[in-house]
């Protein structure tokens, strides 16, 4: 019983960090699953747009969900806490805290996606400007490595 009490006390005292960790782990797992199941680089002129959309749109959706699911957002914007005590400074302080909280999942998504490099490789293979920039001074082998045929192998 004492071990349970100790574990409960630990969880209660660190619930914010544990919550952010759980959100990050769920987001990272979802990104890896999404990348493996749903993402298929088209290997055409749309690569840059396709890779960028798969990188940024889910992050934007997660950011908006983070705002929508936060109780503070609703209190802040519906005026439940509106009183003489609420100053402009307090409004922006709470808005900042909500924004930081909502940014955990999208930043995790982008970080894991960039570490996996599937979306970035697809986007880079569709941009001749990016290929020229990345391969500057590296010869033709670099350009060949950034083509879509090599990515699919």
GROMACS elastic network, one bead per residue, 0.5 to 0.9 nm:
[ bonds ]
;  ai    aj funct       b0    kb
    1     4     6  0.51915   500
    1     5     6  0.63456   500
    1     6     6  0.87570   500
    2     5     6  0.50636   500
    2     6     6  0.61993   500
    2     7     6  0.86270   500
    3     6     6  0.50532   500
    3     7     6  0.61200   500
    3     8     6  0.85082   500
    4     7     6  0.51050   500
    4     8     6  0.60484   500
    4     9     6  0.85364   500
    5     8     6  0.50597   500
    5     9     6  0.60860   500
    5    10     6  0.85462   500
    6     9     6  0.51371   500
    6    10     6  0.61722   500
    6    11     6  0.86770   500
    7    10     6  0.50591   500
    7    11     6  0.61939   500
    7    12     6  0.86139   500
    8    11     6  0.51037   500
    8    12     6  0.61030   500
    8    13     6  0.85329   500
    9    12     6  0.51549   500
    9    13     6  0.60648   500
    9    14     6  0.85264   500
   10    13     6  0.52466   500
   10    14     6  0.61135   500
   10    15     6  0.81824   500
   11    14     6  0.52316   500
   11    15     6  0.54052   500
   11    18     6  0.74215   500
   12    15     6  0.51964   500
   12    16     6  0.86740   500
   13    16     6  0.82769   500
   14    17     6  0.55644   500
   14    18     6  0.61329   500
   14    19     6  0.85357   500
   15    18     6  0.50111   500
   15    19     6  0.58528   500
   15    20     6  0.85436   500
   16    19     6  0.50419   500
   16    20     6  0.62200   500
   16    21     6  0.85308   500
   17    20     6  0.51642   500
   17    21     6  0.60678   500
   17    22     6  0.85687   500
   18    22     6  0.60996   500
   18    23     6  0.86126   500
   19    22     6  0.51008   500
   19    23     6  0.62126   500
   19    24     6  0.85668   500
   20    23     6  0.50895   500
   20    24     6  0.60870   500
   20    25     6  0.85966   500
   20   101     6  0.81560   500
   20   104     6  0.69644   500
   20   105     6  0.83815   500
   21    24     6  0.50408   500
   21    25     6  0.61160   500
   21    26     6  0.85575   500
   22    25     6  0.51335   500
   22    26     6  0.60955   500
   22    27     6  0.84564   500
   23    26     6  0.51924   500
   23    27     6  0.60164   500
   23    28     6  0.85220   500
   23   104     6  0.75243   500
   23   105     6  0.63069   500
   23   108     6  0.88552   500
   24    27     6  0.50830   500
   24    28     6  0.60273   500
   24    29     6  0.85170   500
   24   104     6  0.68666   500
   24   105     6  0.58661   500
   24   107     6  0.89055   500
   24   108     6  0.59492   500
   24   109     6  0.82063   500
   25    28     6  0.51192   500
   25    29     6  0.61070   500
   25    30     6  0.84600   500
   25   108     6  0.85422   500
   26    29     6  0.51801   500
   26    30     6  0.60174   500
   26    31     6  0.85477   500
   26   105     6  0.86491   500
   27    30     6  0.50090   500
   27    31     6  0.60544   500
   27    32     6  0.86447   500
   27   105     6  0.60205   500
   27   106     6  0.81019   500
   27   108     6  0.65954   500
   27   109     6  0.60653   500
   27   112     6  0.87521   500
   28    31     6  0.51394   500
   28    32     6  0.63149   500
   28    33     6  0.86524   500
   28   105     6  0.85324   500
   28   108     6  0.65037   500
   28   109     6  0.61546   500
   28   111     6  0.87411   500
   28   112     6  0.61005   500
   28   113     6  0.84161   500
   29    32     6  0.52386   500
   29    33     6  0.61734   500
   29    34     6  0.84666   500
   30    33     6  0.50840   500
   30    34     6  0.58534   500
   30    35     6  0.83216   500
   30   109     6  0.84825   500
   31    35     6  0.58691   500
   31    36     6  0.84719   500
   31   109     6  0.62338   500
   31   110     6  0.88685   500
   31   112     6  0.71033   500
   31   113     6  0.67817   500
   32    35     6  0.50592   500
   32    36     6  0.61643   500
   32    37     6  0.85975   500
   32   112     6  0.78188   500
   32   113     6  0.77282   500
   32   116     6  0.80336   500
   33    36     6  0.51820   500
   33    37     6  0.60110   500
   33    38     6  0.80883   500
   34    37     6  0.52751   500
   34    38     6  0.53544   500
   34    39     6  0.68021   500
   35    38     6  0.59035   500
   35    39     6  0.51114   500
   35    40     6  0.82972   500
   35    54     6  0.87113   500
   35   113     6  0.80717   500
   35   116     6  0.87077   500
   35   118     6  0.74053   500
   35   119     6  0.82088   500
   36    39     6  0.63250   500
   36    40     6  0.84564   500
   37    40     6  0.82947   500
   39    51     6  0.88141   500
   39    54     6  0.76635   500
   39   118     6  0.83492   500
   39   119     6  0.81514   500
   40    43     6  0.89178   500
   40   122     6  0.89269   500
   41    44     6  0.84588   500
   41    47     6  0.66809   500
   41    50     6  0.73763   500
   41    51     6  0.73504   500
   41   118     6  0.83983   500
   41   119     6  0.80152   500
   41   121     6  0.89561   500
   41   122     6  0.58070   500
   41   123     6  0.86621   500
   41   148     6  0.83268   500
   41   152     6  0.84174   500
   42    45     6  0.84842   500
   42    46     6  0.72881   500
   42    47     6  0.63824   500
   42    50     6  0.78920   500
   42   122     6  0.82415   500
   42   148     6  0.86995   500
   43    46     6  0.76001   500
   43    47     6  0.61497   500
   43   122     6  0.76417   500
   43   125     6  0.78775   500
   43   126     6  0.74927   500
   43   147     6  0.85085   500
   43   148     6  0.54433   500
   43   149     6  0.77210   500
   43   152     6  0.87543   500
   44    47     6  0.58703   500
   44   125     6  0.88424   500
   44   126     6  0.68313   500
   44   148     6  0.81221   500
   45    48     6  0.74462   500
   45    49     6  0.86938   500
   45   125     6  0.89990   500
   45   126     6  0.57000   500
   45   127     6  0.80682   500
   46    49     6  0.54870   500
   46    50     6  0.59235   500
   46    51     6  0.85046   500
   46   123     6  0.83870   500
   46   126     6  0.65631   500
   47    50     6  0.50035   500
   47    51     6  0.58792   500
   47    52     6  0.82922   500
   47   122     6  0.55454   500
   47   123     6  0.50400   500
   47   124     6  0.76000   500
   47   125     6  0.66486   500
   47   127     6  0.75838   500
   48    51     6  0.54753   500
   48    52     6  0.61126   500
   48    53     6  0.85696   500
   48   120     6  0.85132   500
   48   122     6  0.66671   500
   48   124     6  0.63486   500
   48   125     6  0.72594   500
   48   127     6  0.59429   500
   49    52     6  0.51460   500
   49    53     6  0.59845   500
   49    54     6  0.86006   500
   49   123     6  0.67107   500
   49   126     6  0.82675   500
   50    53     6  0.52626   500
   50    54     6  0.63166   500
   50    55     6  0.86715   500
   50   119     6  0.80707   500
   50   122     6  0.76044   500
   50   123     6  0.68371   500
   51    54     6  0.52805   500
   51    55     6  0.62306   500
   51    56     6  0.87231   500
   51   118     6  0.79653   500
   51   120     6  0.61915   500
   51   121     6  0.77502   500
   51   122     6  0.53401   500
   51   124     6  0.82760   500
   51   126     6  0.88701   500
   52    55     6  0.50289   500
   52    56     6  0.59778   500
   52    57     6  0.80601   500
   52   119     6  0.68042   500
   52   120     6  0.74157   500
   52   122     6  0.85486   500
   52   123     6  0.62290   500
   53    56     6  0.53095   500
   53    57     6  0.53669   500
   53    58     6  0.80320   500
   53   119     6  0.86797   500
   54    57     6  0.60372   500
   54    58     6  0.67083   500
   54    59     6  0.88341   500
   54   119     6  0.65863   500
   55    58     6  0.67092   500
   55    59     6  0.70320   500
   55   109     6  0.80101   500
   55   110     6  0.65060   500
   55   113     6  0.67695   500
   55   114     6  0.82565   500
   55   119     6  0.61135   500
   55   120     6  0.78849   500
   56    59     6  0.51318   500
   56    60     6  0.61768   500
   56    61     6  0.87171   500
   56   106     6  0.85907   500
   56   109     6  0.88153   500
   56   110     6  0.73702   500
   57    60     6  0.50154   500
   57    61     6  0.61863   500
   57    62     6  0.85942   500
   58    62     6  0.60953   500
   58    63     6  0.85239   500
   58   106     6  0.75816   500
   58   109     6  0.78284   500
   59    62     6  0.50735   500
   59    63     6  0.61307   500
   59    64     6  0.86900   500
   59   103     6  0.89002   500
   59   105     6  0.74078   500
   59   107     6  0.72281   500
   59   108     6  0.85725   500
   59   109     6  0.61192   500
   59   110     6  0.67561   500
   60    63     6  0.50128   500
   60    64     6  0.62490   500
   60    65     6  0.85770   500
   60   106     6  0.67410   500
   61    64     6  0.51762   500
   61    65     6  0.61123   500
   61    66     6  0.85006   500
   61   106     6  0.80734   500
   62    65     6  0.50098   500
   62    66     6  0.60205   500
   62    67     6  0.86942   500
   62   102     6  0.78385   500
   62   103     6  0.81346   500
   62   104     6  0.89689   500
   62   105     6  0.61650   500
   62   106     6  0.55521   500
   62   109     6  0.86127   500
   63    66     6  0.50114   500
   63    67     6  0.64790   500
   63    68     6  0.87617   500
   63    99     6  0.84769   500
   63   102     6  0.54732   500
   63   103     6  0.57855   500
   63   104     6  0.81407   500
   63   105     6  0.69440   500
   63   106     6  0.56881   500
   63   107     6  0.88093   500
   64    67     6  0.51232   500
   64    68     6  0.61578   500
   64    69     6  0.85936   500
   64   102     6  0.75367   500
   65    69     6  0.58797   500
   65    70     6  0.83627   500
   65   102     6  0.76445   500
   66    69     6  0.54371   500
   66    70     6  0.62254   500
   66    98     6  0.83352   500
   66    99     6  0.82688   500
   66   101     6  0.72505   500
   66   103     6  0.72496   500
   66   104     6  0.84184   500
   66   105     6  0.77267   500
   66   106     6  0.88913   500
   67    70     6  0.54159   500
   67    71     6  0.85410   500
   67    72     6  0.87193   500
   67    73     6  0.62959   500
   67    74     6  0.87694   500
   67    98     6  0.68781   500
   67    99     6  0.71849   500
   67   101     6  0.82758   500
   67   102     6  0.55917   500
   67   103     6  0.88653   500
   68    71     6  0.79027   500
   68    73     6  0.69401   500
   68    74     6  0.76900   500
   68   102     6  0.88884   500
   69    72     6  0.88865   500
   69    73     6  0.79836   500
   69    74     6  0.86574   500
   69   102     6  0.88428   500
   70    73     6  0.55122   500
   70    74     6  0.71727   500
   70    98     6  0.72058   500
   70   101     6  0.84511   500
   70   102     6  0.78711   500
   71    74     6  0.54316   500
   71    75     6  0.64282   500
   71    76     6  0.86323   500
   72    75     6  0.50426   500
   72    76     6  0.58809   500
   72    77     6  0.85441   500
   72    94     6  0.76133   500
   72    95     6  0.83957   500
   72    98     6  0.68589   500
   73    76     6  0.50886   500
   73    77     6  0.61557   500
   73    78     6  0.83224   500
   73    94     6  0.84579   500
   73    95     6  0.74943   500
   73    98     6  0.66869   500
   74    77     6  0.53536   500
   74    78     6  0.56793   500
   74    79     6  0.80976   500
   74    80     6  0.80737   500
   75    78     6  0.54757   500
   75    79     6  0.59560   500
   75    80     6  0.50888   500
   75    81     6  0.61329   500
   75    82     6  0.86601   500
   76    79     6  0.57955   500
   76    80     6  0.69828   500
   76    81     6  0.67493   500
   76    82     6  0.80053   500
   76    91     6  0.72600   500
   76    94     6  0.76861   500
   76    95     6  0.77199   500
   77    80     6  0.79334   500
   78    81     6  0.81608   500
   78    82     6  0.85190   500
   79    83     6  0.84566   500
   80    83     6  0.86220   500
   81    86     6  0.76095   500
   82    85     6  0.78005   500
   82    86     6  0.61735   500
   83    86     6  0.55962   500
   83    87     6  0.87927   500
   84    87     6  0.75563   500
   85    90     6  0.88439   500
   86    89     6  0.80665   500
   86    90     6  0.61236   500
   86    91     6  0.68750   500
   87    90     6  0.52676   500
   87    91     6  0.63398   500
   87    92     6  0.88423   500
   88    91     6  0.50861   500
   88    92     6  0.63699   500
   88    93     6  0.85834   500
   89    92     6  0.53815   500
   89    93     6  0.61156   500
   89    94     6  0.87165   500
   90    94     6  0.61324   500
   90    95     6  0.84171   500
   91    94     6  0.53599   500
   91    95     6  0.61015   500
   91    96     6  0.86016   500
   92    96     6  0.59344   500
   92    97     6  0.85384   500
   93    96     6  0.51101   500
   93    97     6  0.63480   500
   93    98     6  0.87260   500
   94    97     6  0.50557   500
   94    98     6  0.61743   500
   94    99     6  0.85379   500
   95    98     6  0.51079   500
   95    99     6  0.60936   500
   95   100     6  0.86408   500
   96    99     6  0.50278   500
   96   100     6  0.61491   500
   96   101     6  0.85304   500
   97   100     6  0.51882   500
   97   101     6  0.61370   500
   97   102     6  0.85488   500
   98   101     6  0.50817   500
   98   102     6  0.60288   500
   98   103     6  0.85565   500
   99   102     6  0.50207   500
   99   103     6  0.60577   500
  100   103     6  0.51458   500
  100   104     6  0.68902   500
  101   104     6  0.58765   500
  101   105     6  0.85735   500
  102   105     6  0.68776   500
  102   106     6  0.78389   500
  103   106     6  0.55181   500
  103   107     6  0.59800   500
  103   108     6  0.84123   500
  104   107     6  0.55042   500
  104   108     6  0.61628   500
  104   109     6  0.86913   500
  105   108     6  0.50914   500
  105   109     6  0.61208   500
  105   110     6  0.87475   500
  106   110     6  0.62107   500
  106   111     6  0.85260   500
  107   110     6  0.51704   500
  107   111     6  0.60401   500
  107   112     6  0.85309   500
  108   111     6  0.51034   500
  108   112     6  0.60330   500
  108   113     6  0.83368   500
  109   112     6  0.53823   500
  109   113     6  0.59657   500
  109   114     6  0.85140   500
  110   113     6  0.50463   500
  110   114     6  0.59962   500
  110   115     6  0.84696   500
  111   114     6  0.52307   500
  111   115     6  0.61354   500
  111   116     6  0.86133   500
  112   115     6  0.50250   500
  112   116     6  0.61134   500
  112   117     6  0.84564   500
  113   116     6  0.50912   500
  113   117     6  0.60172   500
  113   118     6  0.71460   500
  113   119     6  0.68545   500
  113   120     6  0.80270   500
  114   118     6  0.76061   500
  114   119     6  0.73438   500
  114   120     6  0.65412   500
  115   118     6  0.85926   500
  116   119     6  0.80036   500
  116   120     6  0.85604   500
  117   120     6  0.50370   500
  117   121     6  0.57641   500
  117   122     6  0.83941   500
  118   121     6  0.52634   500
  118   122     6  0.62570   500
  118   123     6  0.86827   500
  119   122     6  0.52013   500
  119   123     6  0.61875   500
  119   124     6  0.85866   500
  120   123     6  0.50555   500
  120   124     6  0.59620   500
  120   125     6  0.84692   500
  121   124     6  0.51096   500
  121   125     6  0.60545   500
  121   126     6  0.87393   500
  121   146     6  0.75229   500
  121   148     6  0.86229   500
  121   151     6  0.75280   500
  122   125     6  0.52813   500
  122   126     6  0.66244   500
  122   146     6  0.88749   500
  122   148     6  0.74267   500
  122   151     6  0.79723   500
  123   126     6  0.53996   500
  123   127     6  0.67067   500
  123   130     6  0.89554   500
  124   127     6  0.53649   500
  124   128     6  0.79123   500
  124   129     6  0.88545   500
  124   130     6  0.60634   500
  124   131     6  0.64843   500
  124   134     6  0.89919   500
  124   146     6  0.71159   500
  124   147     6  0.87306   500
  125   128     6  0.74911   500
  125   130     6  0.81841   500
  125   131     6  0.70437   500
  125   145     6  0.89699   500
  125   146     6  0.52936   500
  125   147     6  0.53852   500
  125   148     6  0.58565   500
  125   151     6  0.84610   500
  126   130     6  0.84133   500
  126   131     6  0.83738   500
  126   146     6  0.88515   500
  126   147     6  0.80924   500
  126   148     6  0.79896   500
  127   130     6  0.52383   500
  127   131     6  0.61696   500
  127   132     6  0.86590   500
  128   132     6  0.60946   500
  128   133     6  0.85645   500
  129   132     6  0.51908   500
  129   133     6  0.62745   500
  129   134     6  0.86834   500
  130   133     6  0.50246   500
  130   134     6  0.60202   500
  130   135     6  0.83603   500
  131   134     6  0.51909   500
  131   135     6  0.58595   500
  131   136     6  0.82407   500
  131   142     6  0.83724   500
  131   143     6  0.65804   500
  131   146     6  0.70129   500
  132   135     6  0.52489   500
  132   136     6  0.57682   500
  132   143     6  0.78552   500
  133   136     6  0.54000   500
  134   137     6  0.88526   500
  134   138     6  0.85403   500
  134   142     6  0.81879   500
  134   143     6  0.87690   500
  135   138     6  0.52646   500
  135   139     6  0.69984   500
  135   140     6  0.81026   500
  135   141     6  0.87343   500
  135   142     6  0.55562   500
  135   143     6  0.64261   500
  135   146     6  0.89582   500
  136   139     6  0.75319   500
  136   142     6  0.87920   500
  138   141     6  0.73240   500
  138   142     6  0.61018   500
  138   143     6  0.85783   500
  139   142     6  0.61156   500
  139   143     6  0.74853   500
  140   143     6  0.52310   500
  140   144     6  0.63400   500
  140   145     6  0.87601   500
  141   144     6  0.50730   500
  141   145     6  0.62437   500
  141   146     6  0.88108   500
  142   145     6  0.51199   500
  142   146     6  0.64479   500
  143   146     6  0.52188   500
  143   147     6  0.65915   500
  144   147     6  0.53974   500
  144   148     6  0.87604   500
  144   149     6  0.87024   500
  144   150     6  0.73272   500
  145   148     6  0.82007   500
  145   149     6  0.85596   500
  145   150     6  0.58653   500
  145   151     6  0.75192   500
  146   149     6  0.84954   500
  146   150     6  0.69754   500
  146   151     6  0.71910   500
  147   150     6  0.57420   500
  147   151     6  0.67182   500
  148   151     6  0.50132   500
  148   152     6  0.63280   500
  148   153     6  0.88850   500
  149   152     6  0.53865   500
  149   153     6  0.66379   500
  150   153     6  0.53434   500
